[in-house]
Amino acid sequence: MRAEEVSHWIAQRGASMSTVELAAAFDAYLCTLPWVGQGIDWRGLQSRSLGLDGVSGDEAVRWARERPLWGVTVTS
């Protein structure tokens, strides 16, 4: 895809184009995940949950920062 084809979208959302190397590394990582159909099979990944009852915003942020972004479920 050429940058000029998505330049309007990029400008509206404050996004930027990545390098070919970064895109290739991300693709390589995605290929390591369990896939089903056209999406990631989240059941095949480790996850952690945090119930929010009685948890402050600061506690929730601290908890989330200690974990990888994928596989996190927040319940209320």
C-alpha positions as CSV (number, residue, x, y, z in Angstrom):
1,M,0.0,0.0,0.0
2,R,1.3,3.4,-0.9
3,A,1.4,6.2,1.7
4,E,-0.5,8.6,-0.5
5,E,-3.4,6.1,-0.6
6,V,-3.9,6.4,3.2
7,S,-2.5,9.9,3.8
8,H,-5.9,11.4,4.6
9,W,-6.6,8.6,7.2
10,I,-3.1,9.0,8.7
11,A,-3.5,12.8,9.0
12,Q,-7.0,12.5,10.6
13,R,-5.9,10.0,13.2
14,G,-2.4,11.2,14.0
15,A,-1.0,7.9,12.8
16,S,2.3,7.3,11.0
17,M,3.7,4.8,8.5
18,S,5.9,2.0,9.9
19,T,9.1,0.7,8.4
20,V,9.1,-2.4,6.3
21,E,11.2,-4.0,9.0
22,L,8.8,-3.2,11.8
23,A,5.8,-4.5,9.7
24,A,7.7,-7.7,9.0
25,A,8.6,-8.2,12.7
26,F,4.9,-7.7,13.6
27,D,3.8,-10.1,10.9
28,A,6.3,-12.7,12.2
29,Y,4.9,-12.3,15.7
30,L,1.3,-12.6,14.5
31,C,2.2,-15.9,12.8
32,T,3.2,-17.3,16.2
33,L,-0.4,-16.9,17.6
34,P,-3.1,-19.5,17.4
35,W,-5.4,-18.7,14.5
36,V,-8.9,-20.0,13.8
37,G,-10.8,-18.8,10.7
38,Q,-9.8,-15.2,10.1
39,G,-9.0,-14.2,13.7
40,I,-6.9,-15.1,16.7
41,D,-8.2,-18.0,18.8
42,W,-8.0,-16.1,22.1
43,R,-8.8,-19.4,24.0
44,G,-5.4,-20.6,23.0
45,L,-3.6,-17.8,24.8
46,Q,-2.9,-17.3,28.5
47,S,-4.9,-14.6,30.0
48,R,-5.5,-12.8,33.3
49,S,-8.6,-11.2,34.7
50,L,-9.2,-8.4,37.1
51,G,-12.6,-7.8,38.8
52,L,-13.1,-4.1,39.3
53,D,-15.4,-4.2,42.3
54,G,-13.5,-2.3,45.1
55,V,-10.5,-1.6,42.8
56,S,-9.3,2.0,42.4
57,G,-8.4,3.4,39.0
58,D,-4.8,3.6,40.1
59,E,-4.8,0.0,41.2
60,A,-6.3,-1.1,37.8
61,V,-3.7,0.9,35.9
62,R,-0.9,-0.5,37.9
63,W,-2.2,-4.1,37.4
64,A,-2.6,-3.6,33.7
65,R,0.9,-2.1,33.3
66,E,2.4,-5.3,34.8
67,R,0.8,-7.5,32.1
68,P,1.1,-7.8,28.3
69,L,-1.7,-6.0,26.5
70,W,-3.1,-9.2,24.8
71,G,-5.1,-11.7,26.8
72,V,-6.3,-9.3,29.5
73,T,-10.0,-9.3,30.5
74,V,-11.4,-6.7,32.7
75,T,-14.8,-7.5,34.3
76,S,-17.1,-5.4,36.4
